[in-house]
């Protein structure tokens, strides 16, 4: 009878060991699933953050480019106006002389 009891005890231990193995395996699987989910969420957050930073950078760069282009255009315009005024003031004396000459001379 003790041998049957001993074999029953061993069988119970084997069954308990198998059940513990299944529990540990299920826990590992659940842990791996949680880790994968956390990794996926972290990657998603990183991508969103990266996209937001890239958008802010592009906005800043385009704003700087527009400001630089406007400043450059304004400088070029000012330089052209100055050049035209300088040219006009040089030529205006000659034009006045020519007009006086034509008005004061007679065609006879």
Backbone as a printed PyTorch tensor [residue, N CA C, xyz], in Angstrom:
tensor([[[  0.8000,  -1.1710,   0.0000],
         [  0.0000,   0.0000,   0.0000],
         [  0.8590,   1.2570,   0.0000]],

        [[  1.9660,   1.1830,   0.7410],
         [  2.8530,   2.3360,   0.7580],
         [  3.4390,   2.5880,  -0.6250]],

        [[  3.6600,   1.5030,  -1.3740],
         [  4.2180,   1.6890,  -2.7140],
         [  3.2060,   2.3500,  -3.6310]],

        [[  1.9280,   2.0200,  -3.4820],
         [  0.8960,   2.6890,  -4.2760],
         [  0.7890,   4.1490,  -3.8690]],

        [[  0.8970,   4.3930,  -2.6250],
         [  0.8420,   5.7640,  -2.1150],
         [  2.0450,   6.5530,  -2.6150]],

        [[  3.2120,   5.9280,  -2.6020],
         [  4.4370,   6.5600,  -3.0820],
         [  4.3420,   6.8670,  -4.5620]],

        [[  3.7960,   5.9150,  -5.3320],
         [  3.6450,   6.1420,  -6.7660],
         [  2.6130,   7.2320,  -7.0280]],

        [[  1.5730,   7.2820,  -6.2350],
         [  0.5630,   8.3330,  -6.3660],
         [  1.1500,   9.6850,  -6.0360]],

        [[  2.0260,   9.7320,  -5.0460],
         [  2.6910,  10.9810,  -4.6780],
         [  3.6240,  11.4570,  -5.7800]],

        [[  4.3200,  10.4810,  -6.3740],
         [  5.2210,  10.8360,  -7.4830],
         [  4.4020,  11.3510,  -8.6580]],

        [[  3.3020,  10.6730,  -8.9420],
         [  2.4400,  11.1030, -10.0460],
         [  1.9000,  12.4990,  -9.7900]],

        [[  1.5210,  12.7920,  -8.5550],
         [  1.0270,  14.1210,  -8.2130],
         [  2.1290,  15.1680,  -8.3960]],

        [[  3.3490,  14.8100,  -7.9970],
         [  4.4710,  15.7320,  -8.1860],
         [  4.7390,  15.9950,  -9.6670]],

        [[  4.6900,  14.9500, -10.4750],
         [  4.9030,  15.1120, -11.9220],
         [  3.8140,  15.9850, -12.5420]],

        [[  2.5840,  15.7650, -12.1130],
         [  1.4700,  16.5620, -12.6110],
         [  1.6310,  18.0200, -12.1860]],

        [[  2.0320,  18.2300, -10.9340],
         [  2.2410,  19.5950, -10.4370],
         [  3.3880,  20.2680, -11.1910]],

        [[  4.4500,  19.4870, -11.4850],
         [  5.5940,  20.0400, -12.2220],
         [  5.1690,  20.4380, -13.6400]],

        [[  4.3800,  19.6050, -14.2860],
         [  3.8900,  19.9270, -15.6260],
         [  3.0170,  21.1740, -15.6040]],

        [[  2.1540,  21.2680, -14.6150],
         [  1.2770,  22.4450, -14.4850],
         [  2.1160,  23.6960, -14.2460]],

        [[  3.1380,  23.5840, -13.3960],
         [  4.0250,  24.7280, -13.1400],
         [  4.7450,  25.1320, -14.4270]],

        [[  5.1610,  24.1530, -15.2110],
         [  5.8080,  24.4290, -16.5030],
         [  4.8760,  25.1810, -17.4390]],

        [[  3.6200,  24.7780, -17.4930],
         [  2.6310,  25.4630, -18.3400],
         [  2.4180,  26.8950, -17.8550]],

        [[  2.3380,  27.0730, -16.5320],
         [  2.1500,  28.4140, -15.9680],
         [  3.3400,  29.3040, -16.3140]],

        [[  4.5580,  28.7820, -16.1550],
         [  5.7690,  29.5560, -16.4680],
         [  5.8050,  29.8840, -17.9580]],

        [[  5.4510,  28.9090, -18.7740],
         [  5.4390,  29.1330, -20.2280],
         [  4.4190,  30.2100, -20.6100]],

        [[  3.2370,  30.1470, -20.0040],
         [  2.2040,  31.1520, -20.2830],
         [  2.6690,  32.5330, -19.8190]],

        [[  3.3560,  32.5780, -18.6720],
         [  3.8590,  33.8600, -18.1620],
         [  4.9210,  34.4240, -19.1030]],

        [[  5.8120,  33.5700, -19.5990],
         [  6.8320,  34.0310, -20.5570],
         [  6.1800,  34.5640, -21.8360]],

        [[  5.1980,  33.8450, -22.3240],
         [  4.5100,  34.2760, -23.5390],
         [  3.8380,  35.6300, -23.3260]],

        [[  3.1800,  35.7740, -22.1830],
         [  2.5110,  37.0520, -21.8770],
         [  3.5390,  38.1680, -21.7350]],

        [[  4.6700,  37.8570, -21.0970],
         [  5.7290,  38.8580, -20.9320],
         [  6.2740,  39.2840, -22.2900]],

        [[  6.5360,  38.3340, -23.1710],
         [  7.0300,  38.6560, -24.5130],
         [  6.0180,  39.4950, -25.2910]],

        [[  4.7400,  39.1630, -25.1360],
         [  3.6990,  39.9360, -25.8220],
         [  3.6610,  41.3690, -25.3000]],

        [[  3.7700,  41.5300, -23.9670],
         [  3.7810,  42.8870, -23.3920],
         [  5.0120,  43.6640, -23.8520]],

        [[  6.1560,  42.9780, -23.8960],
         [  7.3890,  43.6420, -24.3440],
         [  7.2740,  44.0710, -25.8030]],

        [[  6.6940,  43.2230, -26.6480],
         [  6.5150,  43.5710, -28.0610],
         [  5.5670,  44.7600, -28.2010]],

        [[  4.4770,  44.7300, -27.4150],
         [  3.5230,  45.8370, -27.4550],
         [  4.1920,  47.1330, -26.9880]],

        [[  4.9830,  47.0670, -25.9160],
         [  5.6810,  48.2610, -25.4150],
         [  6.6760,  48.7720, -26.4630]],

        [[  7.3720,  47.8660, -27.1240],
         [  8.3280,  48.2540, -28.1640],
         [  7.6020,  48.9360, -29.3180]],

        [[  6.4880,  48.3540, -29.7500],
         [  5.7150,  48.9410, -30.8460],
         [  5.2100,  50.3350, -30.4780]],

        [[  4.7150,  50.4840, -29.2530],
         [  4.2230,  51.7860, -28.8070],
         [  5.3670,  52.8020, -28.7420]],

        [[  6.5370,  52.3680, -28.2590],
         [  7.6950,  53.2670, -28.1760],
         [  8.1320,  53.6970, -29.5720]],

        [[  8.1440,  52.7710, -30.5180],
         [  8.5160,  53.1090, -31.8990],
         [  7.5080,  54.0870, -32.5010]],

        [[  6.2310,  53.8790, -32.2180],
         [  5.1990,  54.7840, -32.7240],
         [  5.3910,  56.1880, -32.1490]],

        [[  5.6340,  56.2660, -30.8300],
         [  5.8630,  57.5630, -30.2000],
         [  7.1140,  58.2410, -30.7620]],

        [[  8.1750,  57.4440, -30.9790],
         [  9.4080,  58.0140, -31.5510],
         [  9.1470,  58.5730, -32.9440]],

        [[  8.3920,  57.8350, -33.7440],
         [  8.1000,  58.2910, -35.1050],
         [  7.2590,  59.5620, -35.0840]],

        [[  6.2750,  59.6230, -34.1960],
         [  5.4600,  60.8290, -34.0800],
         [  6.3150,  62.0130, -33.6420]],

        [[  7.1890,  61.7850, -32.6690],
         [  8.0770,  62.8410, -32.1740],
         [  9.0230,  63.2990, -33.2800]],

        [[  9.5920,  62.3290, -34.0070],
         [ 10.5010,  62.6480, -35.1090],
         [  9.7740,  63.4510, -36.1880]],

        [[  8.5650,  63.0560, -36.5090],
         [  7.7770,  63.7690, -37.5200],
         [  7.4900,  65.1970, -37.0770]],

        [[  7.1270,  65.3530, -35.7940],
         [  6.8310,  66.6970, -35.2750],
         [  8.0820,  67.5800, -35.3210]],

        [[  9.2230,  67.0160, -34.9100],
         [ 10.4700,  67.7890, -34.9550],
         [ 10.8500,  68.1490, -36.3890]],

        [[ 10.6710,  67.2030, -37.3050],
         [ 10.9980,  67.4640, -38.7080],
         [ 10.1040,  68.5650, -39.2720]],

        [[  8.8190,  68.5130, -38.9160],
         [  7.8740,  69.5420, -39.3740],
         [  8.2610,  70.9160, -38.8150]],

        [[  8.5990,  70.9600, -37.5200],
         [  9.0290,  72.2300, -36.9170],
         [ 10.2970,  72.7480, -37.5870]],

        [[ 11.2280,  71.8370, -37.8670],
         [ 12.4830,  72.2320, -38.5210],
         [ 12.2050,  72.7860, -39.9150]],

        [[ 11.3760,  72.0790, -40.6890],
         [ 11.0650,  72.5370, -42.0480],
         [ 10.3730,  73.8880, -42.0130]],

        [[  9.4790,  74.0840, -41.0520],
         [  8.8000,  75.3680, -40.9060],
         [  9.8070,  76.4680, -40.5990]],

        [[ 10.7220,  76.1590, -39.6950],
         [ 11.7360,  77.1390, -39.3120],
         [ 12.6630,  77.4420, -40.4870]],

        [[ 13.0870,  76.4050, -41.2000],
         [ 13.9920,  76.5980, -42.3340],
         [ 13.3040,  77.3840, -43.4400]],

        [[ 12.0640,  77.0260, -43.7450],
         [ 11.3620,  77.7340, -44.8140],
         [ 11.1140,  79.1800, -44.4220]],

        [[ 10.8240,  79.4310, -43.1490],
         [ 10.6410,  80.7990, -42.6740],
         [ 11.9210,  81.5890, -42.7910]],

        [[ 13.0330,  80.9670, -42.4410],
         [ 14.3380,  81.6220, -42.5440],
         [ 14.6650,  81.8800, -44.0010]],

        [[ 14.3750,  80.9160, -44.8670],
         [ 14.6360,  81.0850, -46.2950],
         [ 13.8090,  82.2340, -46.8610]],

        [[ 12.5530,  82.3140, -46.4580],
         [ 11.6930,  83.3780, -46.9610],
         [ 12.1800,  84.7330, -46.4680]],

        [[ 12.5730,  84.7820, -45.2060],
         [ 13.0840,  86.0410, -44.6650],
         [ 14.3710,  86.4440, -45.3690]],

        [[ 15.2540,  85.4730, -45.6010],
         [ 16.5180,  85.7550, -46.2780],
         [ 16.2670,  86.2000, -47.7130]],

        [[ 15.3260,  85.5440, -48.3910],
         [ 15.0120,  85.9100, -49.7720],
         [ 14.4120,  87.3160, -49.8300]],

        [[ 13.5300,  87.6280, -48.8920],
         [ 12.9220,  88.9610, -48.8600],
         [ 13.9860,  90.0210, -48.5820]],

        [[ 14.8870,  89.7430, -47.6680],
         [ 15.9650,  90.6860, -47.3440],
         [ 16.8770,  90.8760, -48.5540]],

        [[ 17.2310,  89.7710, -49.2200],
         [ 18.0900,  89.8430, -50.4040],
         [ 17.4110,  90.6440, -51.5080]],

        [[ 16.1320,  90.4030, -51.7310],
         [ 15.3840,  91.1220, -52.7550],
         [ 15.3120,  92.6140, -52.4260]],

        [[ 15.0830,  92.9190, -51.1640],
         [ 15.0320,  94.3240, -50.7450],
         [ 16.3890,  95.0050, -50.9600]],

        [[ 17.4630,  94.3140, -50.6180],
         [ 18.8060,  94.8700, -50.8200],
         [ 19.0990,  95.0970, -52.3050]],

        [[ 18.7230,  94.1240, -53.1450],
         [ 18.9380,  94.2670, -54.5880],
         [ 18.1370,  95.4500, -55.1370]],

        [[ 16.8960,  95.5790, -54.6860],
         [ 16.0400,  96.6790, -55.1420],
         [ 16.6350,  98.0190, -54.7360]],

        [[ 17.0800,  98.1170, -53.4930],
         [ 17.7060,  99.3660, -53.0290],
         [ 18.9530,  99.6940, -53.8510]],

        [[ 19.7500,  98.6810, -54.1530],
         [ 20.9690,  98.9040, -54.9440],
         [ 20.6190,  99.3770, -56.3530]],

        [[ 19.6020,  98.7960, -56.9640],
         [ 19.1930,  99.2040, -58.3190],
         [ 18.6510, 100.6380, -58.3120]],

        [[ 17.8570, 100.9660, -57.3000],
         [ 17.3180, 102.3260, -57.2070],
         [ 18.4600, 103.3230, -57.0690]],

        [[ 19.4220, 103.0070, -56.2230],
         [ 20.5780, 103.8920, -56.0380],
         [ 21.3460, 104.0360, -57.3450]],

        [[ 21.5470, 102.9430, -58.0340],
         [ 22.2550, 102.9680, -59.3140],
         [ 21.5140, 103.8290, -60.3340]],

        [[ 20.1920, 103.6810, -60.4120],
         [ 19.3990, 104.4860, -61.3480],
         [ 19.4500, 105.9670, -60.9840]],

        [[ 19.3880, 106.2750, -59.7010],
         [ 19.4710, 107.6730, -59.2910],
         [ 20.8310, 108.2610, -59.6480]],

        [[ 21.8920, 107.4920, -59.3920],
         [ 23.2330, 107.9680, -59.7390],
         [ 23.3600, 108.1920, -61.2440]],

        [[ 22.8790, 107.2450, -62.0320],
         [ 22.9350, 107.3800, -63.4860],
         [ 22.0930, 108.5620, -63.9510]],

        [[ 20.9210, 108.6930, -63.3580],
         [ 20.0290, 109.7970, -63.7290],
         [ 20.6450, 111.1430, -63.4020]],

        [[ 21.2940, 111.2740, -62.2710],
         [ 21.8910, 112.5570, -61.9070],
         [ 23.0750, 112.8910, -62.8080]],

        [[ 23.8080, 111.9020, -63.2830],
         [ 24.9270, 112.1430, -64.2000],
         [ 24.4150, 112.5750, -65.5700]],

        [[ 23.3870, 111.9070, -66.0480],
         [ 22.8690, 112.1730, -67.3810],
         [ 22.0000, 113.4300, -67.4010]],

        [[ 21.3580, 113.7520, -66.3030],
         [ 20.4210, 114.8730, -66.3010],
         [ 21.1080, 116.1940, -66.6580]],

        [[ 22.3420, 116.3960, -66.2530],
         [ 23.0630, 117.6250, -66.6030],
         [ 23.2800, 117.7110, -68.1150]],

        [[ 23.6310, 116.6010, -68.7030],
         [ 23.8550, 116.5850, -70.1590],
         [ 22.5450, 116.7930, -70.9100]],

        [[ 21.4630, 116.2030, -70.4030],
         [ 20.1670, 116.3600, -71.0530],
         [ 19.7070, 117.8140, -70.9800]],

        [[ 19.8940, 118.4380, -69.8440],
         [ 19.5090, 119.8440, -69.6920],
         [ 20.3010, 120.6990, -70.6820]],

        [[ 21.6050, 120.4590, -70.8070],
         [ 22.4330, 121.2110, -71.7580],
         [ 21.9330, 121.0050, -73.1800]],

        [[ 21.6200, 119.7540, -73.5200],
         [ 21.1620, 119.4530, -74.8700],
         [ 19.8230, 120.1320, -75.1430]],

        [[ 18.9100, 120.0940, -74.1830],
         [ 17.6130, 120.7420, -74.3720],
         [ 17.7660, 122.2570, -74.5320]],

        [[ 18.6140, 122.8600, -73.7340],
         [ 18.8500, 124.3040, -73.8450],
         [ 19.4180, 124.6390, -75.2140]],

        [[ 20.3360, 123.7940, -75.6680],
         [ 20.9700, 124.0130, -76.9720],
         [ 19.9220, 123.9590, -78.0870]],

        [[ 19.0440, 122.9470, -78.0500],
         [ 18.0500, 122.8120, -79.1040],
         [ 16.9800, 123.9120, -79.0430]],

        [[ 16.6700, 124.3320, -77.8300],
         [ 15.6350, 125.3590, -77.6920],
         [ 16.1980, 126.7080, -78.1160]],

        [[ 17.4250, 126.9770, -77.8170],
         [ 17.9920, 128.2930, -78.0980],
         [ 18.5300, 128.4200, -79.5160]],

        [[ 18.8030, 127.3540, -80.1900],
         [ 19.2940, 127.4840, -81.5710],
         [ 18.1210, 127.4990, -82.5220]],

        [[ 18.3040, 128.2110, -83.5780],
         [ 17.2460, 128.3170, -84.5760],
         [ 17.5870, 127.4030, -85.7430]],

        [[ 16.5980, 126.9410, -86.3240],
         [ 16.7590, 126.0060, -87.4180],
         [ 17.0570, 126.7010, -88.7380]],

        [[ 17.3670, 127.9780, -88.8140],
         [ 17.5800, 128.6900, -90.0520],
         [ 18.9160, 128.5580, -90.5670]]])
